[in-house]
């Protein structure tokens, strides 16, 4: 689990409709270094709230949103995200319908990655 972005897109994930699939992702700092703790940390959240009036609304896995978006309709569903360990998170994804879907990762509402 490293923080280097691949030069080519990852292969698609094939899911059976209604079957859950675990997808892991790694937290990295602003310089692309892998971190071994939850980000943003509770300390960072509190510091930013005091300094900037709450720019970082959540700490830990609650700061991340994982969406499965239907490529045809644009409809999307939120997926569960939990902290696994050592800077790694686990999103449990599920395809609600047959078709092509995109997997989106957001941090505090900003798009971080997509597949």
C-alpha positions, 0 to 999 in steps of 0.5 A: 500500500503506497501513495504513488499514483499508478500511471495507468488506470486500475483494472475494473472491479467486477461485482455481483449485484447485491454482493458486498466487496471490500476495497482498501485504500491508504491514507497519505499526507500532502507530500504523498507519504504514507501515514500510519494513523487516521487522517485527518486526526482528531487533533487536526480537526480541533486545531482547524476548527479553532483556527479556521472555523471548522474547515475539517468537519470530521476526523478519521473514517467519517471524513471520507465518503465512498460513493458508487455512482451509476455511469448511465443515470448519475445516481449514487449510493454511499458505501460504509467506510471503516478504519482498518489499521496503520493508515488503511481504510476499508470501504464495503462496496456493493453494486445495487443494479446491473451496469457500469458504475464508478467508485468515488473517494471523497475527503471532506466532500472533495474528490480524491480518487475515482475508478 
